[in-house]
Amino acid sequence: AELYVVIVQGLGGMDEFDSRFTSQREKITTASESMAPGNVITFSGDEATREALLAHFDMLAAGMSDNDRVAIYLIGHGSYDGE
């Protein structure tokens, strides 16, 4: 069974948020690469489009077996932690 990791970094809108989101993406990417070498993809900035994500998920669905898993991380304003 394979583990696939998809990390999507949303737009920060302000430098403070951009740097915070980038830091979170980098930490998740580093941790994920140790668990799923070669199976980690990130989308950020202009490449994090609906079309790009749907195309990637279609590709994953076509290549995954019933035993494979996918972890999806969404980083952005929707993941506000109260601070």
N, C-alpha and C positions, 0 to 999 in steps of 0.2 A: 504494500500500500504506500502510496506517495502522499506527501503533504505539499500543497501549493499555497503560497501566500501572496495576497494582493493588497498593496498599501496605496491608498488614495489620499493625497494631501490637497485639501481645498485651498482656495485663495484666502490670504490673510486680510487683505484690504488695507492694512497698516503695517509698518515695519515691525512693530512689537509682536503682532500676531504672526507675520510671515516667519520671523526668526523662531518663535515658539513652535509653530507647526513644523518647520524644517527640522528642528532639534528632535521633536517627537518622531518624525519620519525616520531620521537617521538612527535613532535608538532602536526602533522597531525593526528596521532593516538589518542592523547588525545582529540583533538577537535572533531574527528569523533565519538568516543565512547559516547560522550554526545548526539549526534544526532541519532546514530544507534547502541544502546547497543546490543551486541551479534552478530552483523552483520559486524564486522570489521575484516579483515584478512590482515596480512602483510607478505610479502616475502622479504627476504634480504639474502645477502651472498650466501652460497652454496645452500640454499633452493629456491632461485629465478631463477629456471630453466625454460626453455621453456615448458618442459613436465609438471612441477608442475602448471604453470600458465594455460596451456591449460586444464588440468584436473579440476582445480578449476572453470574456466569459463564454462566448460561443465556441472559441477555440478550446478552452478548458473543458467544457461540457463534451465536446467531441472526442477528447483524448483521455478523459478520466474513466477509471473503472469504478465499479460499485464500492470498492474498498478504499478508494482515494478520498482525501479530505481537502477542503479549501478553507483557509482563514482569511477573512476580509477585514482590514482595518481602515476606518474612515476617520481622517483627521481634519478638523475644521471647526467652524463656529457651532456646529451641531453637537460637538462633544464637550461643551462647556461644563466645567467641573465646580462651578459655584464661586470661584475666586476672580 
